[in-house]
Structures are given as C-alpha cells and as structure tokens.
C-alpha cells in the first residue's frame, strides 16, 4: 500500500499592522513555508524508500545473506588436505551456478561503438563515485555487473540501450548494489554527481525522484535480482587456496585485477568464478612463482586450487591471457578498451601504496 501523503503544515502568516506586515516578517514567513515544504518532500521520499525496501525484503526473503552462510571459512590445513571438501563439496559450485550475469557474445558484438564508449564513461564515473562516497569494492563490482546485465536485458527485449540515460542507470545500479553490499549510497550525493556530468551525456537536471523511478524500473527489468555472486564472493577463499596471504600486496593484486576487468566490456562474458580464478592464477605467476619468489617451482595451478575452485587450468587460460593483455594497457589510453582514469586514481591512493608503488613507479 502506498504511503499516505502528508499535508505540509504551512506556518501561520504573521500578524499585519494596518493591513500590511513588515518586510522582515514576510521574508521569515516565506522561509518557514519553504522549509516546511522541503521537510514534507523529504518525508515522502523516505516513505517511498521504506516501501521499496519492504518490497525488496519480501521478494528476496533475505536469500542473499542466507546464501553467504552456506560456505564455511576453511583453515589452511583443511584447504591442503581437502578434509572438509566432502562435506561442503557443492558450496562453491552452488555460488557459481547462481551466476546468470555472464553476457553472451551476441550482445558484445552487436551493442555498438556508441554504447561501448558511453559504457566506458559510465563505469569510470561509478569508480569515482565509489571512491568519493567510500562505497566498498563489493558494491562497485556488483553495480557494474548489474549495469551490464540490465543493458543486456534491454537489448534482448528489443527496447534499446538508450531508452533511459545510460549514466543515470549506472549511478542507480551503484545505489541498488550499495544497499546489499555496504552502507547505502545517499541519493542526494548521486543527484549531485549526476548533475556534474557534461550536458551532452546528461540532457537534463536530475532529482531524487528520477533515481527512485529508475530503481523501480531497473529492478523490474532484472527481475529483482542483484548481480550475485561477484568475483569478490570467491576472492579470499581462492587466494588462500593459492597460498596468497591476506592483507598483503599479493592479495591486493587479486582485487586489483578483478576491478581492472570492469573497465573492459569484453570481460563481462566470463562468469565471476572464472575471473577470480584467472586473477589468482595471474597473481601467482607474477608475484609468487618466479625465481627468487616464495613459491618458485610450484605448479601455477595446484591440485588444491583445482579442488577448491572447481576450475581446471584449461578453463581459465583464455581469461588469464586477456587479463595479461589488459594489464599491458595500463597508462596507455590509446590502446585501452575502456577509460581507466578513476580506476588508476583509486589504486594510487596512499592506502594502496604497497601495490601502487610497484605498479606505477
């Protein structure tokens, strides 16, 4: 049931002397009336948000959070021995089977250069928005995958890729994803960011209601499905199986590669589990297996990794090769498929210094 509209309570107009109020009193009355109207509109917006949240909870039935608890945290001994694999042998596979967000080749080849350029700009803006609003990496990855999936569904239905403003759709996907992966981004912040987009990519001034309406539309198109799992769903478990220690430069590099693939639309054809496996494989090859490195002489894709991930080396090689090609485009906008400015800015921050110093010096 839609929330009942509240009638804004306008302040009582000040008493007039000789039929005329003072100028100062009239100004105060007008300011109070405007403030009351703003409060009224904000309350209506809050009611709509609460109603939407209630409908989402009913549709999802907390399914996403319940799914996260299906997979245990393996310790090092269990990973090496495989002792727990028989009990939870289908946990990673269950996550992977839920992944319906890999784009078909037909969409990638037929979406057109105009869309690819605008998609590249939009993803760059999503990266920048996540950095400025301190939205976690999980929401970043989920928002880009949700954005690509929405555009694919629009293309598949024949509606077209430009029915709604593409950049606004990207920001709305970030707003949706942030509600499930971290503290929700504030709609007023997104409105401010959207209204800073160049006019030729914006076309009008946006309001909070524009984003509320877009959220309802996007959720209807994608069937109330958030882009889960994402590559981040597998990162820590696969990294541990590959001997990559937590909170190290090597561990950060796995996330670095996963986020770098977001800038290139061509990587949307891979399932999340393949992207994470390829990122772990590349990290081991670059930082762990060369002469003088900690795991020199070890196979690049061990039996433990194959058992934990359920992915064979032959299945990830193509993605890993493309990932290596993508790495070579860093700092080379003339050959890169997408815009990498905000991505590079994020990974050049002091918090990522250990990795950034290695990559950019």
C-alpha positions in Angstrom: 0.0 0.0 0.0 1.4 3.4 -1.0 2.2 5.6 2.0 -0.4 8.3 2.7 0.6 11.8 1.6 1.0 14.2 4.5 -0.3 17.7 4.1 2.6 20.1 4.7 1.8 22.3 7.7 2.4 25.8 6.5 3.4 28.3 9.2 0.8 30.8 10.3 1.3 34.1 8.5 2.5 36.9 10.8 0.0 39.5 12.1 -0.2 42.6 9.9 -0.3 46.2 11.0 -2.7 48.4 9.2 -3.3 45.6 6.7 0.4 45.3 5.9 3.1 43.1 7.5 6.7 44.1 7.8 9.1 43.1 5.0 11.2 41.1 7.5 8.2 39.2 8.8 7.0 38.3 5.3 10.5 37.0 4.5 10.6 34.9 7.6 7.2 33.6 6.8 8.3 32.7 3.3 11.5 31.0 4.5 9.4 28.9 7.1 7.0 27.9 4.4 9.8 26.7 2.1 11.5 24.8 4.9 8.2 23.1 5.8 7.7 22.1 2.1 11.3 20.6 2.0 10.7 18.6 5.2 7.4 17.4 3.7 9.1 16.3 0.5 11.9 14.6 2.3 9.4 12.6 4.4 7.5 11.5 1.3 10.8 10.3 -0.2 11.7 8.4 3.0 8.3 6.7 2.9 8.8 5.6 -0.7 12.3 4.3 0.2 10.9 2.3 3.1 8.1 0.9 1.0 10.7 -0.1 -1.7 12.9 -1.7 0.9 10.0 -3.7 2.3 9.1 -5.0 -1.1 12.7 -6.0 -1.8 12.9 -7.9 1.5 9.7 -9.7 0.6 11.0 -10.6 -2.8 14.4 -11.7 -1.7 13.4 -13.2 1.6 17.0 -12.5 2.8 18.2 -15.1 0.3 21.4 -13.3 -0.4 22.5 -13.2 3.2 21.4 -16.8 3.8 23.5 -17.9 0.9 26.6 -16.4 2.3 26.3 -18.6 5.4 26.3 -21.8 3.3 30.1 -21.6 2.7 32.3 -22.2 5.7 35.7 -20.5 6.3 38.3 -23.1 5.6 41.5 -23.1 7.6 44.9 -23.7 6.0 45.0 -27.4 7.0 41.6 -28.1 5.6 42.4 -26.5 2.3 45.6 -28.5 1.9 44.1 -31.8 3.0 40.7 -31.4 1.4 39.2 -32.9 4.6 36.2 -30.6 4.6 35.6 -30.9 0.8 33.3 -33.9 1.0 31.0 -32.1 3.5 30.9 -28.9 1.5 31.8 -30.1 -1.9 29.0 -28.2 -3.7 29.3 -24.9 -1.8 31.4 -23.1 -4.4 29.5 -24.7 -7.2 26.3 -23.6 -5.7 27.5 -20.0 -5.8 28.8 -20.4 -9.3 25.5 -21.9 -10.5 23.7 -18.8 -9.3 25.7 -16.7 -11.7 23.5 -15.7 -14.6 25.3 -12.5 -15.4 27.8 -13.6 -18.0 27.0 -11.7 -21.2 26.6 -13.6 -24.5 28.9 -12.9 -27.4 26.0 -11.7 -29.5 25.4 -8.7 -27.2 29.1 -7.8 -27.0 29.4 -7.8 -30.8 26.1 -6.0 -31.6 25.7 -3.4 -28.8 27.6 -0.8 -31.0 30.5 1.5 -30.6 28.4 4.4 -29.3 27.2 2.3 -26.3 30.7 0.9 -25.6 32.0 4.5 -25.4 29.2 5.6 -23.1 29.5 2.4 -21.0 33.2 3.1 -20.6 32.5 6.7 -19.4 29.8 5.4 -17.0 32.0 2.7 -15.4 34.7 5.3 -14.9 32.1 7.6 -13.1 31.0 4.6 -11.0 34.6 4.1 -9.9 34.9 7.8 -9.0 31.6 7.8 -7.1 32.7 4.7 -5.0 35.9 6.5 -4.1 34.2 9.8 -3.2 31.4 8.1 -1.2 33.6 5.4 0.4 31.5 2.6 -1.0 33.1 -0.8 -0.6 34.7 -2.8 -3.5 32.0 -5.4 -3.4 29.3 -2.9 -4.2 31.5 -1.5 -7.0 31.8 -4.9 -8.7 28.1 -5.7 -8.2 27.0 -2.4 -9.6 28.9 -2.8 -12.8 27.8 -6.3 -13.3 24.2 -5.3 -12.6 24.5 -2.4 -15.1 25.8 -4.7 -17.8 23.0 -7.2 -17.1 20.3 -4.6 -17.2 21.6 -3.2 -20.6 21.7 -6.8 -21.9 18.1 -7.4 -20.9 17.1 -4.2 -22.6 18.9 -5.2 -25.8 17.4 -8.7 -25.6 13.9 -7.4 -25.3 14.4 -5.0 -28.3 13.7 -1.9 -26.2 17.1 -0.4 -26.9 20.1 0.6 -24.9 19.3 4.3 -24.7 15.7 4.3 -23.5 17.0 5.8 -20.2 20.0 7.9 -19.6 22.9 5.4 -19.5 25.0 7.3 -16.9 22.0 7.7 -14.6 21.3 4.0 -15.0 24.9 3.3 -13.9 24.6 5.5 -10.8 21.3 3.9 -9.9 22.8 0.4 -10.2 25.5 1.6 -7.8 22.8 2.8 -5.4 21.0 -0.6 -5.6 24.2 -2.6 -5.1 25.4 -0.5 -2.2 22.2 -1.4 -0.3 23.2 -5.1 -0.3 27.0 -4.9 -0.1 27.7 -1.9 2.3 26.2 1.2 3.7 23.8 2.6 1.1 25.0 5.5 -1.0 22.9 8.6 -0.4 20.6 9.5 -3.3 21.3 13.2 -2.8 25.0 12.5 -3.4 24.2 10.7 -6.6 22.0 13.6 -7.8 24.9 15.9 -7.2 27.3 13.7 -9.1 24.8 13.2 -11.9 24.3 16.9 -12.3 28.0 17.4 -12.7 28.1 15.1 -15.8 28.6 17.0 -19.1 25.3 18.1 -20.5 25.7 16.1 -23.7 25.7 12.9 -21.6 23.0 14.2 -19.2 20.4 16.1 -21.1 18.6 17.5 -18.1 18.9 18.2 -14.4 18.2 15.2 -12.2 16.2 14.9 -9.0 15.9 12.2 -6.3 12.6 11.1 -7.8 14.4 10.4 -11.1 16.6 7.9 -9.3 13.7 6.4 -7.3 11.8 5.8 -10.5 14.9 4.4 -12.2 15.4 2.0 -9.3 11.9 0.6 -9.7 12.4 0.3 -13.4 15.7 -1.5 -13.2 14.5 -3.9 -10.6 11.6 -4.7 -12.8 13.8 -5.4 -15.8 16.3 -7.6 -14.0 13.6 -9.4 -12.0 14.6 -8.1 -8.6 18.0 -9.8 -8.9 21.2 -8.3 -7.6 24.3 -9.3 -9.5 25.4 -12.0 -7.0 27.8 -13.8 -6.9 30.5 -11.4 -8.0 34.2 -12.2 -8.3 34.6 -10.8 -4.8 32.4 -13.7 -3.5 35.3 -16.1 -4.2 38.4 -13.9 -3.7 39.5 -14.7 -0.1 38.9 -18.4 -0.4 40.6 -18.9 -3.7 43.5 -16.7 -2.7 44.1 -18.7 0.5 44.0 -21.9 -1.5 46.7 -20.4 -3.8 49.0 -19.6 -0.9 48.3 -15.8 -1.1 48.4 -14.4 2.4 45.7 -12.0 3.5 46.4 -8.2 3.8 49.5 -8.4 1.5 50.4 -6.7 -1.7 49.8 -10.1 -3.5 46.2 -10.3 -2.0 45.5 -6.7 -3.1 46.7 -7.5 -6.6 43.9 -10.1 -6.9 41.3 -7.4 -6.2 43.2 -5.0 -8.5 42.9 -7.4 -11.4 39.2 -8.1 -10.7 38.4 -4.4 -10.7 40.6 -3.7 -13.8 38.4 -6.1 -15.8 35.4 -4.0 -15.1 36.8 -1.3 -17.4 36.6 -3.6 -20.4 33.2 -4.7 -21.5 34.7 -7.9 -23.1 35.3 -9.4 -19.7 31.5 -9.4 -18.9 31.3 -12.6 -20.9 33.1 -14.6 -18.2 31.5 -15.9 -15.1 32.6 -14.5 -11.8 34.3 -17.7 -10.7 36.5 -17.7 -13.9 37.5 -14.1 -13.4 38.6 -14.7 -9.8 40.4 -17.9 -10.7 42.3 -16.1 -13.5 43.2 -13.3 -11.1 44.6 -15.7 -8.6 46.5 -17.6 -11.4 48.0 -14.3 -12.7 48.9 -13.2 -9.2 50.8 -16.4 -8.5 52.6 -16.2 -11.9 53.7 -12.6 -11.3 54.5 -12.5 -7.6 55.0 -16.0 -6.2 56.4 -18.4 -8.8 59.3 -16.7 -10.4 62.9 -17.4 -9.4 63.6 -16.0 -6.0 59.9 -15.7 -5.1 58.3 -17.6 -2.2 56.7 -20.5 -4.2 59.2 -20.8 -7.1 59.0 -24.3 -8.6 55.3 -24.9 -7.6 52.7 -25.6 -10.3 50.9 -22.5 -11.4 47.5 -24.1 -10.8 47.9 -26.7 -8.0 45.6 -29.6 -7.2 44.4 -27.7 -4.1 43.3 -24.8 -6.3 41.6 -27.1 -8.7 39.8 -28.8 -5.9 38.7 -25.7 -4.1 37.7 -23.7 -7.1 36.3 -26.5 -9.2 38.0 -24.8 -12.2 40.6 -26.6 -14.4 43.6 -24.7 -15.7 42.4 -25.1 -19.3 39.1 -23.3 -18.3 40.8 -20.1 -17.1 43.7 -19.8 -19.6 41.7 -17.7 -22.1 40.5 -15.2 -19.5 44.0 -15.1 -17.9 45.6 -14.3 -21.3 43.1 -11.5 -21.9 43.8 -10.3 -18.4 47.6 -10.1 -19.2 46.8 -8.1 -22.4 44.6 -5.7 -20.3 47.4 -5.2 -17.8 49.6 -4.0 -20.7 47.2 -1.2 -21.5 47.6 0.5 -18.1 48.6 4.1 -18.7 48.1 3.7 -22.4 44.6 5.2 -23.2 45.3 5.0 -26.9 45.1 1.1 -26.8 42.9 0.5 -23.8 39.3 -0.7 -24.4 37.9 1.4 -21.6 38.6 4.5 -19.6 40.9 3.7 -16.6 41.3 7.2 -15.1 39.2 6.7 -11.9 40.5 3.1 -11.5 44.1 4.2 -11.6 43.3 7.1 -9.2 41.7 4.7 -6.7 44.7 2.3 -6.8 47.2 5.2 -6.5 45.8 6.3 -3.1 48.1 6.0 0.0 46.0 3.1 1.3 47.1 1.1 -1.7 50.7 2.4 -1.7 52.4 -1.0 -1.3 50.9 -2.2 -4.6 50.8 1.2 -6.3 54.5 1.8 -5.8 55.3 -1.5 -7.5 53.0 -0.8 -10.5 53.4 2.9 -11.2 57.0 3.7 -10.3 
